[in-house]
Every structure is written in C-alpha cells, then in structure tokens.
Amino acid sequence: MEKQKVLIVEDDVDINNLIMKILKKEDYEVVQAFSGSEAELRISMEQYDIALLDMMLPGVTGEELINKIRNKSDMPIIVVSAKTALEDRVNALNMGADDYITKPFEAADILARVNSQLRRYRKFVGATSSDELKFKKLVINEGLREAQVNGQELNLTAHEFDILCVLVKNPDKVYSRENLYETIWQSGYFGEDNTVNVHVSNVRKKIKDIDPDEEYIKTVWGIGFKLCK
C-alpha cells in the first residue's frame, strides 16, 4: 500500500522534527518545510494527502498558505498553534482549516487527528460518481465533491461539504451538534466545542451569497440543525 504523504510546515526545528518522528513511526511519508514560502514551493511541485501547519510562519503566513492550498485542493489541513484563544481557532476554521491542535500537544493526539482526517479524505479520493443530491436550488455531486447553487459553484471546505451532504441526504432529520461532529470528524465531541457551529455558519453564508432569498439550514434551538423546507 502506498504511504500517505504528510507536509509539516513549522519554523521551530524542534517541533517540526518531533511531529516528523511521531508520524514516521506510523509509517507516514513526511516532508518538512520550515517557512511558508518553502511550503508554497513544495505544494507547487508535488501533491500531499494532508498538511499540518503553524499560523505564525516566516515568509508566506499560515493564513495565506491555507488560502493558497484551498484554491487548488481540498486535502485536509490541521493547524498546530500555540494560540489557544477560541477566536484563533474559529478564524483558522473559517479560512479553511479542518482541525486545530494547540501546543503543547501529545503524540497520541497528533496521530488520532491525522488518522481521522485521512480516513474521511480517502473515502472520496478518485471518486467519479454522477449521483446527485438536490434540495431547492442546491445540487450536490457527492462523488466529484462538487456543489452548486443556482448553477454557481459553492467553494466549500471538505468538512463543510460533508456537513451539507449529511443534511441533504436526510432532510427531515434533526442532527445534534454532537452527532454531526462524531459523523464528520469521527472522534469524540466535547460540549464546549464550537467547531460544528462555525462550519454550519460558513455553509449558510456561502449559500446566502449566491441565493439570498432562500433559507437552507435551520437551527433547532437546544438540539442542532436540519434542512429548512
């Protein structure tokens, strides 16, 4: 089986090497970059299955790097940062990151997050299904991982796309935040975690930018979310 290729973008040599050792022990192929500029060059030259990056990078910043990756790929992005504030986590997710780990971290946590992201991502790599899901003016091709509203493409992150698919497949079901988190992220949910709310809010905004007159996702207060008929 071909090894999964991981790009680590971290200017702290000790932390970069530590993450490399953690992942190499699990037989991942690891490529290191020590600045945003170096990472940008590496991404332009070859493909990766997942990227772990710090936000405070010399050269191209973490924010800029996330945007550049998202413009060409939906591969999972995990931010590994010393910033612990909720605002920093929310901003990273809004920019297109799929997960956020704070420093200092445990080796087991790094491995669990990487494994979880790659399990989800592998389900869709190479898929070419023409099956479509439709709701109002929304059309989703799950196999190709494409979504359109009124014929205009929705630029969704991987987790935003997955959340939308889950809701559209079961339009009458109310999904709790815990249920959505465990289904999409495939890991345990902590009640104070704002990740699901952030992603649903992003999906709503992106749809509303194209179709401002229709409501697509309804909040069921005290429970979670469902499609708005």
ChimeraX commands (.cxc) that place a marker at each C-alpha (Angstrom):
marker #1 position 0.00,0.00,0.00 radius 0.5
marker #1 position 1.32,3.45,-0.93 radius 0.5
marker #1 position 2.32,5.58,2.03 radius 0.5
marker #1 position 0.26,8.65,2.86 radius 0.5
marker #1 position 2.30,11.80,2.32 radius 0.5
marker #1 position 2.24,14.46,5.04 radius 0.5
marker #1 position 3.55,18.03,4.74 radius 0.5
marker #1 position 4.68,19.61,8.02 radius 0.5
marker #1 position 5.04,23.40,7.94 radius 0.5
marker #1 position 6.67,24.66,11.14 radius 0.5
marker #1 position 9.57,27.09,11.58 radius 0.5
marker #1 position 10.51,25.73,15.02 radius 0.5
marker #1 position 13.01,22.99,14.12 radius 0.5
marker #1 position 12.46,21.01,17.33 radius 0.5
marker #1 position 8.67,20.91,16.94 radius 0.5
marker #1 position 8.93,20.14,13.22 radius 0.5
marker #1 position 11.29,17.24,13.93 radius 0.5
marker #1 position 9.10,15.99,16.78 radius 0.5
marker #1 position 5.99,15.81,14.58 radius 0.5
marker #1 position 8.05,14.15,11.85 radius 0.5
marker #1 position 9.23,11.43,14.26 radius 0.5
marker #1 position 5.70,10.84,15.56 radius 0.5
marker #1 position 4.32,10.32,12.06 radius 0.5
marker #1 position 7.25,8.36,10.67 radius 0.5
marker #1 position 6.82,5.80,13.46 radius 0.5
marker #1 position 3.36,5.16,11.99 radius 0.5
marker #1 position 4.87,4.69,8.52 radius 0.5
marker #1 position 3.75,8.01,7.05 radius 0.5
marker #1 position 5.90,9.63,4.39 radius 0.5
marker #1 position 6.83,13.01,5.82 radius 0.5
marker #1 position 8.08,16.13,4.05 radius 0.5
marker #1 position 9.25,19.08,6.14 radius 0.5
marker #1 position 9.05,22.79,5.36 radius 0.5
marker #1 position 10.39,25.46,7.71 radius 0.5
marker #1 position 8.70,28.54,6.24 radius 0.5
marker #1 position 5.50,29.39,4.43 radius 0.5
marker #1 position 7.48,30.21,1.30 radius 0.5
marker #1 position 9.18,26.80,1.29 radius 0.5
marker #1 position 5.81,25.10,1.82 radius 0.5
marker #1 position 4.29,27.02,-1.09 radius 0.5
marker #1 position 7.12,25.86,-3.34 radius 0.5
marker #1 position 6.76,22.23,-2.25 radius 0.5
marker #1 position 2.99,22.28,-2.80 radius 0.5
marker #1 position 3.52,23.62,-6.32 radius 0.5
marker #1 position 5.88,20.74,-7.10 radius 0.5
marker #1 position 4.07,17.70,-5.67 radius 0.5
marker #1 position 0.83,16.51,-4.10 radius 0.5
marker #1 position 0.22,15.75,-0.44 radius 0.5
marker #1 position -2.51,13.88,1.40 radius 0.5
marker #1 position -2.59,16.19,4.42 radius 0.5
marker #1 position -0.83,19.30,5.75 radius 0.5
marker #1 position -0.02,20.25,9.34 radius 0.5
marker #1 position 0.94,23.90,9.67 radius 0.5
marker #1 position 1.64,26.63,12.17 radius 0.5
marker #1 position -0.01,30.02,11.66 radius 0.5
marker #1 position 3.00,32.16,12.59 radius 0.5
marker #1 position 5.40,31.41,9.76 radius 0.5
marker #1 position 8.19,33.43,8.13 radius 0.5
marker #1 position 7.64,34.40,4.52 radius 0.5
marker #1 position 4.15,33.34,3.48 radius 0.5
marker #1 position 1.94,33.35,6.60 radius 0.5
marker #1 position -0.20,30.45,7.75 radius 0.5
marker #1 position -3.34,32.33,6.73 radius 0.5
marker #1 position -2.00,32.94,3.23 radius 0.5
marker #1 position -0.87,29.34,2.92 radius 0.5
marker #1 position -4.31,27.99,3.85 radius 0.5
marker #1 position -5.88,30.19,1.17 radius 0.5
marker #1 position -3.37,29.03,-1.44 radius 0.5
marker #1 position -3.98,25.37,-0.60 radius 0.5
marker #1 position -7.74,25.79,-0.66 radius 0.5
marker #1 position -7.61,27.41,-4.09 radius 0.5
marker #1 position -6.23,24.19,-5.58 radius 0.5
marker #1 position -7.06,21.32,-3.21 radius 0.5
marker #1 position -9.48,20.03,-0.60 radius 0.5
marker #1 position -6.83,17.97,1.20 radius 0.5
marker #1 position -7.17,18.11,5.00 radius 0.5
marker #1 position -5.38,20.93,6.80 radius 0.5
marker #1 position -4.60,20.71,10.52 radius 0.5
marker #1 position -3.37,23.86,12.25 radius 0.5
marker #1 position -0.87,23.25,15.07 radius 0.5
marker #1 position -0.56,26.50,17.00 radius 0.5
marker #1 position 0.47,27.99,20.34 radius 0.5
marker #1 position -2.56,30.30,20.12 radius 0.5
marker #1 position -5.23,28.88,22.43 radius 0.5
marker #1 position -7.98,31.52,22.19 radius 0.5
marker #1 position -11.33,30.47,20.74 radius 0.5
marker #1 position -11.12,33.38,18.29 radius 0.5
marker #1 position -7.90,32.00,16.79 radius 0.5
marker #1 position -9.44,28.54,16.38 radius 0.5
marker #1 position -12.58,29.99,14.78 radius 0.5
marker #1 position -10.56,32.16,12.40 radius 0.5
marker #1 position -8.48,29.20,11.24 radius 0.5
marker #1 position -11.58,27.09,10.60 radius 0.5
marker #1 position -13.22,29.98,8.77 radius 0.5
marker #1 position -10.21,30.24,6.49 radius 0.5
marker #1 position -10.49,26.59,5.50 radius 0.5
marker #1 position -8.60,24.54,8.10 radius 0.5
marker #1 position -10.23,21.24,9.03 radius 0.5
marker #1 position -8.88,20.87,12.56 radius 0.5
marker #1 position -6.92,22.82,15.17 radius 0.5
marker #1 position -4.42,21.46,17.71 radius 0.5
marker #1 position -2.88,23.63,20.41 radius 0.5
marker #1 position 0.70,23.44,21.63 radius 0.5
marker #1 position 1.94,21.71,23.68 radius 0.5
marker #1 position 0.40,18.53,22.28 radius 0.5
marker #1 position 0.54,14.81,22.93 radius 0.5
marker #1 position 1.84,12.40,20.29 radius 0.5
marker #1 position -1.35,10.35,20.56 radius 0.5
marker #1 position -3.47,13.44,19.79 radius 0.5
marker #1 position -1.45,14.28,16.67 radius 0.5
marker #1 position -1.80,10.71,15.41 radius 0.5
marker #1 position -5.52,10.50,16.19 radius 0.5
marker #1 position -6.29,13.75,14.37 radius 0.5
marker #1 position -4.19,12.85,11.32 radius 0.5
marker #1 position -5.69,9.36,11.11 radius 0.5
marker #1 position -9.23,10.72,11.45 radius 0.5
marker #1 position -8.76,13.32,8.72 radius 0.5
marker #1 position -7.22,10.83,6.32 radius 0.5
marker #1 position -9.95,8.22,6.92 radius 0.5
marker #1 position -12.54,10.75,5.82 radius 0.5
marker #1 position -10.48,12.05,2.91 radius 0.5
marker #1 position -9.65,8.61,1.49 radius 0.5
marker #1 position -13.34,7.84,1.07 radius 0.5
marker #1 position -13.57,10.41,-1.70 radius 0.5
marker #1 position -10.20,10.34,-3.44 radius 0.5
marker #1 position -10.65,9.19,-7.01 radius 0.5
marker #1 position -14.44,9.06,-6.79 radius 0.5
marker #1 position -16.29,9.91,-10.02 radius 0.5
marker #1 position -19.90,9.07,-9.18 radius 0.5
marker #1 position -22.50,11.02,-11.13 radius 0.5
marker #1 position -25.20,10.58,-8.46 radius 0.5
marker #1 position -26.70,13.92,-7.48 radius 0.5
marker #1 position -28.40,15.19,-4.35 radius 0.5
marker #1 position -30.85,18.06,-4.82 radius 0.5
marker #1 position -32.56,20.49,-2.47 radius 0.5
marker #1 position -34.18,23.73,-3.59 radius 0.5
marker #1 position -31.57,25.37,-5.89 radius 0.5
marker #1 position -28.75,23.28,-4.43 radius 0.5
marker #1 position -27.22,20.42,-6.45 radius 0.5
marker #1 position -24.53,18.21,-4.91 radius 0.5
marker #1 position -22.39,15.66,-6.74 radius 0.5
marker #1 position -21.03,13.66,-3.83 radius 0.5
marker #1 position -18.64,11.54,-5.88 radius 0.5
marker #1 position -16.99,14.53,-7.54 radius 0.5
marker #1 position -17.33,16.55,-4.33 radius 0.5
marker #1 position -18.93,19.46,-6.13 radius 0.5
marker #1 position -21.84,21.63,-5.01 radius 0.5
marker #1 position -23.72,24.33,-6.88 radius 0.5
marker #1 position -26.48,26.76,-6.00 radius 0.5
marker #1 position -28.48,28.10,-8.92 radius 0.5
marker #1 position -25.74,26.85,-11.25 radius 0.5
marker #1 position -22.97,28.69,-9.38 radius 0.5
marker #1 position -20.23,26.68,-7.66 radius 0.5
marker #1 position -20.04,26.65,-3.87 radius 0.5
marker #1 position -16.45,26.88,-2.68 radius 0.5
marker #1 position -16.69,24.64,0.39 radius 0.5
marker #1 position -14.02,23.13,2.61 radius 0.5
marker #1 position -14.00,19.35,2.97 radius 0.5
marker #1 position -15.89,19.38,6.28 radius 0.5
marker #1 position -18.39,21.99,5.10 radius 0.5
marker #1 position -19.14,19.79,2.09 radius 0.5
marker #1 position -19.57,16.71,4.30 radius 0.5
marker #1 position -21.96,18.50,6.66 radius 0.5
marker #1 position -24.09,19.68,3.75 radius 0.5
marker #1 position -24.21,16.15,2.29 radius 0.5
marker #1 position -25.33,14.65,5.60 radius 0.5
marker #1 position -28.15,17.19,5.97 radius 0.5
marker #1 position -29.37,16.89,2.36 radius 0.5
marker #1 position -29.39,13.08,2.49 radius 0.5
marker #1 position -31.76,13.18,5.47 radius 0.5
marker #1 position -33.84,16.36,5.00 radius 0.5
marker #1 position -36.36,15.53,7.73 radius 0.5
marker #1 position -33.84,14.60,10.41 radius 0.5
marker #1 position -32.60,16.96,13.11 radius 0.5
marker #1 position -28.87,16.46,13.71 radius 0.5
marker #1 position -27.41,17.39,17.06 radius 0.5
marker #1 position -24.03,19.10,17.14 radius 0.5
marker #1 position -22.61,16.01,18.81 radius 0.5
marker #1 position -24.00,13.74,16.09 radius 0.5
marker #1 position -22.63,15.90,13.28 radius 0.5
marker #1 position -19.22,16.18,14.92 radius 0.5
marker #1 position -18.87,12.45,15.52 radius 0.5
marker #1 position -20.12,11.64,12.00 radius 0.5
marker #1 position -17.86,14.10,10.16 radius 0.5
marker #1 position -14.77,14.28,12.37 radius 0.5
marker #1 position -15.01,10.66,13.54 radius 0.5
marker #1 position -13.89,11.48,17.06 radius 0.5
marker #1 position -15.43,12.28,20.44 radius 0.5
marker #1 position -17.39,15.51,20.92 radius 0.5
marker #1 position -16.82,17.96,23.78 radius 0.5
marker #1 position -19.84,20.08,24.64 radius 0.5
marker #1 position -17.99,23.40,24.64 radius 0.5
marker #1 position -16.53,22.78,21.17 radius 0.5
marker #1 position -17.74,25.43,18.70 radius 0.5
marker #1 position -16.44,23.66,15.58 radius 0.5
marker #1 position -19.81,22.49,14.21 radius 0.5
marker #1 position -21.41,25.92,14.69 radius 0.5
marker #1 position -18.55,27.59,12.81 radius 0.5
marker #1 position -18.77,25.20,9.87 radius 0.5
marker #1 position -22.57,25.42,9.61 radius 0.5
marker #1 position -22.35,29.22,9.76 radius 0.5
marker #1 position -19.81,29.17,6.93 radius 0.5
marker #1 position -22.05,26.95,4.78 radius 0.5
marker #1 position -25.03,29.25,5.36 radius 0.5
marker #1 position -23.05,32.35,4.43 radius 0.5
marker #1 position -21.65,30.82,1.24 radius 0.5
marker #1 position -25.11,29.69,0.12 radius 0.5
marker #1 position -26.67,33.05,1.04 radius 0.5
marker #1 position -24.06,34.90,-1.02 radius 0.5
marker #1 position -25.49,33.12,-4.08 radius 0.5
marker #1 position -29.15,32.72,-3.08 radius 0.5
marker #1 position -30.05,35.42,-0.52 radius 0.5
marker #1 position -33.81,34.80,-0.74 radius 0.5
marker #1 position -33.88,31.17,0.42 radius 0.5
marker #1 position -33.05,29.63,3.78 radius 0.5
marker #1 position -31.41,26.21,3.54 radius 0.5
marker #1 position -30.27,25.19,7.03 radius 0.5
marker #1 position -32.45,25.72,10.09 radius 0.5
marker #1 position -31.26,25.87,13.69 radius 0.5
marker #1 position -33.41,23.78,16.01 radius 0.5
marker #1 position -32.70,25.53,19.27 radius 0.5
marker #1 position -31.37,23.31,22.02 radius 0.5
marker #1 position -30.84,20.41,19.62 radius 0.5
marker #1 position -28.95,21.16,16.41 radius 0.5
marker #1 position -29.62,21.60,12.70 radius 0.5
marker #1 position -31.83,20.38,9.86 radius 0.5
marker #1 position -32.78,21.47,6.36 radius 0.5
marker #1 position -35.31,24.28,6.13 radius 0.5
marker #1 position -38.19,23.27,3.87 radius 0.5
marker link #1:1,2 radius 0.2
marker link #1:2,3 radius 0.2
marker link #1:3,4 radius 0.2
marker link #1:4,5 radius 0.2
marker link #1:5,6 radius 0.2
marker link #1:6,7 radius 0.2
marker link #1:7,8 radius 0.2
marker link #1:8,9 radius 0.2
marker link #1:9,10 radius 0.2
marker link #1:10,11 radius 0.2
marker link #1:11,12 radius 0.2
marker link #1:12,13 radius 0.2
marker link #1:13,14 radius 0.2
marker link #1:14,15 radius 0.2
marker link #1:15,16 radius 0.2
marker link #1:16,17 radius 0.2
marker link #1:17,18 radius 0.2
marker link #1:18,19 radius 0.2
marker link #1:19,20 radius 0.2
marker link #1:20,21 radius 0.2
marker link #1:21,22 radius 0.2
marker link #1:22,23 radius 0.2
marker link #1:23,24 radius 0.2
marker link #1:24,25 radius 0.2
marker link #1:25,26 radius 0.2
marker link #1:26,27 radius 0.2
marker link #1:27,28 radius 0.2
marker link #1:28,29 radius 0.2
marker link #1:29,30 radius 0.2
marker link #1:30,31 radius 0.2
marker link #1:31,32 radius 0.2
marker link #1:32,33 radius 0.2
marker link #1:33,34 radius 0.2
marker link #1:34,35 radius 0.2
marker link #1:35,36 radius 0.2
marker link #1:36,37 radius 0.2
marker link #1:37,38 radius 0.2
marker link #1:38,39 radius 0.2
marker link #1:39,40 radius 0.2
marker link #1:40,41 radius 0.2
marker link #1:41,42 radius 0.2
marker link #1:42,43 radius 0.2
marker link #1:43,44 radius 0.2
marker link #1:44,45 radius 0.2
marker link #1:45,46 radius 0.2
marker link #1:46,47 radius 0.2
marker link #1:47,48 radius 0.2
marker link #1:48,49 radius 0.2
marker link #1:49,50 radius 0.2
marker link #1:50,51 radius 0.2
marker link #1:51,52 radius 0.2
marker link #1:52,53 radius 0.2
marker link #1:53,54 radius 0.2
marker link #1:54,55 radius 0.2
marker link #1:55,56 radius 0.2
marker link #1:56,57 radius 0.2
marker link #1:57,58 radius 0.2
marker link #1:58,59 radius 0.2
marker link #1:59,60 radius 0.2
marker link #1:60,61 radius 0.2
marker link #1:61,62 radius 0.2
marker link #1:62,63 radius 0.2
marker link #1:63,64 radius 0.2
marker link #1:64,65 radius 0.2
marker link #1:65,66 radius 0.2
marker link #1:66,67 radius 0.2
marker link #1:67,68 radius 0.2
marker link #1:68,69 radius 0.2
marker link #1:69,70 radius 0.2
marker link #1:70,71 radius 0.2
marker link #1:71,72 radius 0.2
marker link #1:72,73 radius 0.2
marker link #1:73,74 radius 0.2
marker link #1:74,75 radius 0.2
marker link #1:75,76 radius 0.2
marker link #1:76,77 radius 0.2
marker link #1:77,78 radius 0.2
marker link #1:78,79 radius 0.2
marker link #1:79,80 radius 0.2
marker link #1:80,81 radius 0.2
marker link #1:81,82 radius 0.2
marker link #1:82,83 radius 0.2
marker link #1:83,84 radius 0.2
marker link #1:84,85 radius 0.2
marker link #1:85,86 radius 0.2
marker link #1:86,87 radius 0.2
marker link #1:87,88 radius 0.2
marker link #1:88,89 radius 0.2
marker link #1:89,90 radius 0.2
marker link #1:90,91 radius 0.2
marker link #1:91,92 radius 0.2
marker link #1:92,93 radius 0.2
marker link #1:93,94 radius 0.2
marker link #1:94,95 radius 0.2
marker link #1:95,96 radius 0.2
marker link #1:96,97 radius 0.2
marker link #1:97,98 radius 0.2
marker link #1:98,99 radius 0.2
marker link #1:99,100 radius 0.2
marker link #1:100,101 radius 0.2
marker link #1:101,102 radius 0.2
marker link #1:102,103 radius 0.2
marker link #1:103,104 radius 0.2
marker link #1:104,105 radius 0.2
marker link #1:105,106 radius 0.2
marker link #1:106,107 radius 0.2
marker link #1:107,108 radius 0.2
marker link #1:108,109 radius 0.2
marker link #1:109,110 radius 0.2
marker link #1:110,111 radius 0.2
marker link #1:111,112 radius 0.2
marker link #1:112,113 radius 0.2
marker link #1:113,114 radius 0.2
marker link #1:114,115 radius 0.2
marker link #1:115,116 radius 0.2
marker link #1:116,117 radius 0.2
marker link #1:117,118 radius 0.2
marker link #1:118,119 radius 0.2
marker link #1:119,120 radius 0.2
marker link #1:120,121 radius 0.2
marker link #1:121,122 radius 0.2
marker link #1:122,123 radius 0.2
marker link #1:123,124 radius 0.2
marker link #1:124,125 radius 0.2
marker link #1:125,126 radius 0.2
marker link #1:126,127 radius 0.2
marker link #1:127,128 radius 0.2
marker link #1:128,129 radius 0.2
marker link #1:129,130 radius 0.2
marker link #1:130,131 radius 0.2
marker link #1:131,132 radius 0.2
marker link #1:132,133 radius 0.2
marker link #1:133,134 radius 0.2
marker link #1:134,135 radius 0.2
marker link #1:135,136 radius 0.2
marker link #1:136,137 radius 0.2
marker link #1:137,138 radius 0.2
marker link #1:138,139 radius 0.2
marker link #1:139,140 radius 0.2
marker link #1:140,141 radius 0.2
marker link #1:141,142 radius 0.2
marker link #1:142,143 radius 0.2
marker link #1:143,144 radius 0.2
marker link #1:144,145 radius 0.2
marker link #1:145,146 radius 0.2
marker link #1:146,147 radius 0.2
marker link #1:147,148 radius 0.2
marker link #1:148,149 radius 0.2
marker link #1:149,150 radius 0.2
marker link #1:150,151 radius 0.2
marker link #1:151,152 radius 0.2
marker link #1:152,153 radius 0.2
marker link #1:153,154 radius 0.2
marker link #1:154,155 radius 0.2
marker link #1:155,156 radius 0.2
marker link #1:156,157 radius 0.2
marker link #1:157,158 radius 0.2
marker link #1:158,159 radius 0.2
marker link #1:159,160 radius 0.2
marker link #1:160,161 radius 0.2
marker link #1:161,162 radius 0.2
marker link #1:162,163 radius 0.2
marker link #1:163,164 radius 0.2
marker link #1:164,165 radius 0.2
marker link #1:165,166 radius 0.2
marker link #1:166,167 radius 0.2
marker link #1:167,168 radius 0.2
marker link #1:168,169 radius 0.2
marker link #1:169,170 radius 0.2
marker link #1:170,171 radius 0.2
marker link #1:171,172 radius 0.2
marker link #1:172,173 radius 0.2
marker link #1:173,174 radius 0.2
marker link #1:174,175 radius 0.2
marker link #1:175,176 radius 0.2
marker link #1:176,177 radius 0.2
marker link #1:177,178 radius 0.2
marker link #1:178,179 radius 0.2
marker link #1:179,180 radius 0.2
marker link #1:180,181 radius 0.2
marker link #1:181,182 radius 0.2
marker link #1:182,183 radius 0.2
marker link #1:183,184 radius 0.2
marker link #1:184,185 radius 0.2
marker link #1:185,186 radius 0.2
marker link #1:186,187 radius 0.2
marker link #1:187,188 radius 0.2
marker link #1:188,189 radius 0.2
marker link #1:189,190 radius 0.2
marker link #1:190,191 radius 0.2
marker link #1:191,192 radius 0.2
marker link #1:192,193 radius 0.2
marker link #1:193,194 radius 0.2
marker link #1:194,195 radius 0.2
marker link #1:195,196 radius 0.2
marker link #1:196,197 radius 0.2
marker link #1:197,198 radius 0.2
marker link #1:198,199 radius 0.2
marker link #1:199,200 radius 0.2
marker link #1:200,201 radius 0.2
marker link #1:201,202 radius 0.2
marker link #1:202,203 radius 0.2
marker link #1:203,204 radius 0.2
marker link #1:204,205 radius 0.2
marker link #1:205,206 radius 0.2
marker link #1:206,207 radius 0.2
marker link #1:207,208 radius 0.2
marker link #1:208,209 radius 0.2
marker link #1:209,210 radius 0.2
marker link #1:210,211 radius 0.2
marker link #1:211,212 radius 0.2
marker link #1:212,213 radius 0.2
marker link #1:213,214 radius 0.2
marker link #1:214,215 radius 0.2
marker link #1:215,216 radius 0.2
marker link #1:216,217 radius 0.2
marker link #1:217,218 radius 0.2
marker link #1:218,219 radius 0.2
marker link #1:219,220 radius 0.2
marker link #1:220,221 radius 0.2
marker link #1:221,222 radius 0.2
marker link #1:222,223 radius 0.2
marker link #1:223,224 radius 0.2
marker link #1:224,225 radius 0.2
marker link #1:225,226 radius 0.2
marker link #1:226,227 radius 0.2
marker link #1:227,228 radius 0.2
marker link #1:228,229 radius 0.2
view
